[in-house]
Amino acid sequence: MSRPASLFIALILLAQAAFGTIIIVAGTRDGLLLCEDRRITTRTSSGQVSSSDSDKAQQIGKFGFFAVAGDLSGRLTNFFGQSITTFDVMAEIPAFFKTHEIQKFDERTALEFEAHLRDQLNRKPVVNPAQPAQGPRAQTEVFLYWMDQNLETHLYVVDMASALDTKDATAPPALAGRFVSPTTLRTSKPLVRGMGLLGYKAIVDGTDPRFDDLRNDEELSPFLTRFIDAASLDSIAATRSLKKLIRAISERQNFVNPGGLGVGPVSDCFLGTNDGVKNINQ
């Protein structure tokens, strides 16, 4: 290693990474509904933990939106206080769709998208440069919704941990994500991802009496235990219920894990309809 490079590494004092925590997706009679909490938890190599709010679910033009859970960004700060961003998923996804039309997203575009994210996540800072093998692997899940030019709706989900697996460099690229049929969400049973999934499971399992009131809540039961036809779900009522569920998981997350799950009480929601995406956060 050259002396300048060695000196630079020696001057790195702090690694910092930001994490997102819960995504809930459900079908309604008006279209696909996605809600995500706004909290970002930041941890540093010195052990400091802080949180802030951010737009982890974002709209892409009129016909698409995305949400991200897991590792969102990372940076290094050196001895002189200079901050260097190593990766930023929340910035790179919108950047990708400045050069790729969301309505034409297909398997070929998905391969490019995963390669773009993989390049970002491979830049995740290692806390201890002397032992790079001990650096935590990036764990990032992305939900992408769009309506194509024929007004058909689509959902694509990728867990980037599988995309980061070492592959034969001579083999053709393989898709790590999957295209989810909207019929998968034909009932009110939601898809839940992120650390907040542990809180959702704790409620649904029915083994902890501290969650009994949530399981018996009429507003929440269609998304927990009493699944119904999605075609009968009003999107506004469903939005209210999912926001309430995320807030409940946030308030009781220490019941599931003494250190919490990083779930925030406030959430953003987007609804994909035949008329395009609706931001229903107001």
Secondary structure, DSSP 8 states (H G I E B T S, - for coil): --HHHHHHHHHEEEEEEEEE--EEEEEETTEEEEEEE-EEEEEETTS-EEEEE---EEEETTTEEEEEEEEEEEEEEETT--EEEEEEHHHHHHHHTTSS-GGG--HHHHHHHHHHHHHHHTT---S-TT-GGGS----EEEEEEEE-TTS-EEEEEEEHHHHTS---TTS-----SEEE-GGGGSBS--EEESTTHHHHHHHHH---GGGHHHHT-TTTHHHHT---BGGG--HHHHHHHHHHHHHHHHHHHHHH-TT-----S-EEEEEEETTEEEE---
